[in-house]
Amino acid sequence: MARLEMGNLWEEFNRLGTEMIVTKAGRRMFPTFQVKLSGLDPLADYVLLMDFVPLDDKRYRYAFHSSSWLVAGRADPAAPGRVHFHPDSPAKGAQWMRQIVSFDKLKLTNNLLDDNGHIILNSMHRYQPRFHVVLVDPRRDSERFAHQNFKSFSFPETQFMAVTAYQNHRITQLKIASNPFAKGFRDGEPEPWCGATLSLPQATTQDKGFSAPRFQPLPYPAHSVYVGAKPRASPYPLPALQPDGFSYGQQ
């Protein structure tokens, strides 16, 4: 039903240990999360959204002498849970299946007081993006069918460490080499970002657009998801994740 696009790129990052920049102003992901959908009812309305859950209850630090991540202690208090609705939601199944669905507007922030609707994450913590498909059920008692109207998908190769500056220089190099918006860095001419000039090794680029092909649905039902209405400021309740009980399973 859902296939992650550009799998080779995601796998390459995953082998190195993917890092995603978080800033107070919000930073887009690179690679961008993109999926190809199939099996939807062409005439039914669907809402697509994403959330991010911690992979464990630990905080990390990067050991440069060994080029590896080490546990640095217990996780910081959880950041406010948020979801990101795809801006085209709700839309017919036929529209979603016609083209690749890209979450290129999604931004990550470490600002706990963010009022722009960005996803709030703690730096130096590991996260798993989750993708959700919600059928807009027109029935008056749609809550009774929330389990079957709600599907969650998780792609293990999209796991990442949230950072305020890239720690692994190989991640920096791969992002510059792979990101079409990083041409200035490849040419040896730093390009402006948010009104400032960035320089290596902590240079970051505007994160846009890639993805990968296999998926693994999560077994979490959303018993309290309310459908039959357009997305609103308050997010649909999503299934909770136990910090030390993260697992994958079939739906």
Secondary structure as UniProt FT lines:
FT   STRAND          2..4
FT   HELIX           7..16
FT   STRAND          19..21
FT   STRAND          27..28
FT   STRAND          34..37
FT   TURN            42..43
FT   STRAND          45..54
FT   STRAND          58..63
FT   TURN            64..67
FT   STRAND          68..74
FT   STRAND          83..85
FT   TURN            87..88
FT   STRAND          91..92
FT   HELIX           93..98
FT   STRAND          101..102
FT   TURN            104..105
FT   STRAND          107..109
FT   TURN            112..113
FT   STRAND          119..120
FT   TURN            123..124
FT   STRAND          126..135
FT   TURN            140..141
FT   HELIX           142..145
FT   HELIX           146..149
FT   STRAND          150..154
FT   HELIX           156..158
FT   STRAND          160..163
FT   HELIX           169..178
FT   HELIX           180..182
FT   HELIX           183..186
FT   TURN            187..188
FT   STRAND          192..193
FT   TURN            194..195
FT   STRAND          196..197
FT   TURN            200..201
FT   STRAND          216..217
FT   TURN            223..224
FT   TURN            243..244
//
